[in-house]
Amino acid sequence: MSISVVIPAFNASKYIAETIHSVLRQTLPADEILVIDDGSTDNTGAIAAGFGSPVRVIRTPNSKLPSSRNRGVKEAKGEWIAFVDADDIWEDNKLERQMEELSRHPEAELCYTGRILLVENAESTVLRDVIEVPPSTTIAQELLRTNKFPPSCVVIRRSTFLAVGGHDTSFPYVEDWDLWLRLLKAGVKFVDCPEPLLRYRVHPDNMTHNAMPLLEGADRVYRTHIMPQFTGLKRLLRYYAFRGRLESGAAQVLRIKGDPRHLSMMAASIFHRPFYDPHRYKIMAHMLYTRLRQSPKQRLRPT
């Protein structure tokens, strides 16, 4: 079974070499590694090209992650596609374990793994929480609640990805959750590989600057794929519960960023889901206290 690895990369010179090294160290080697250099203005493409075969660099105008992954899959020659983002790292046996699971479950066309957070700040980079994934027997129900794994956890049959049209490029974020739900709707079978075989990097840039687009993208996925399955009051209550949880997370990210919208976002979370995570009331009280101590100019300071 031939495997193509697709790495979308934009200004990833800080991380791309470590990512490619983790792919080249696989106990089951990939047949090709496609780096889609998405209009980088740094030396991302040159670093990737320096590895030589089996790494191939495809340079494109900047068009964001969904388009880059779609382009990589179209260019790929392998029967199976393994995605990895340009700041993530694979454990050495990731491909071997996933292909073992796919061989054991020939009806499956997508395999996903667990992950461990690789948390980076100004002082250090440390391994933190293991994020477990639901078994494939419950993944359909779990994906109706929230996204359960990123693309870097996934191996998928190339023809299956293409058959559903790949990523919807109108989603700049959460395009993966939209894709998993469309695959399920199309009857595609998933299989889990529960080990944490991905080191998923969390750093200040990817934690702070996407809070609002992520929230609105997830809201759109929910409205498109999940809300139509419910009717009446249940439909509204489930949506408010979902929205409240998203707003809570967004409020805390906006707070880290120093965005003054964090207070109104937390208030919206409490309004939509008043009994979810009572700790939010304490957080909001602290937000309000901090806001009241600021001068009027500070309260309105643009981010």
Buried (B, 14 or more C-beta within 10 A) or exposed (E): EEBBBBBBBBBBBBBBBBBBEBBBBBEBBBBBBBBBBBBBEBBBBEBBBEBEEBBBBBBBEEBBBBBBBBBBBBBBEBEBBBBBBBBBBBBEBBBBBBBBBBEEBEEBBBBBBBBBBBBBEEEEEEEEEEBEBBEBEEBBEBBBBBBBBBBBBBBBBBEBBBEBEBBBBEBBBBBBBBBBBBBBEEEBBBBBBBBBBBBBBBBEEEBBBBBBEBBBBBBBBBEBBBBEEEEEEEBEEBBBBBBBBBBBBBBBBBBEBEBBBBBEBBBBBBEBBEEBEEEBEEBBEEBEEBEEEEEEEEEEEEE
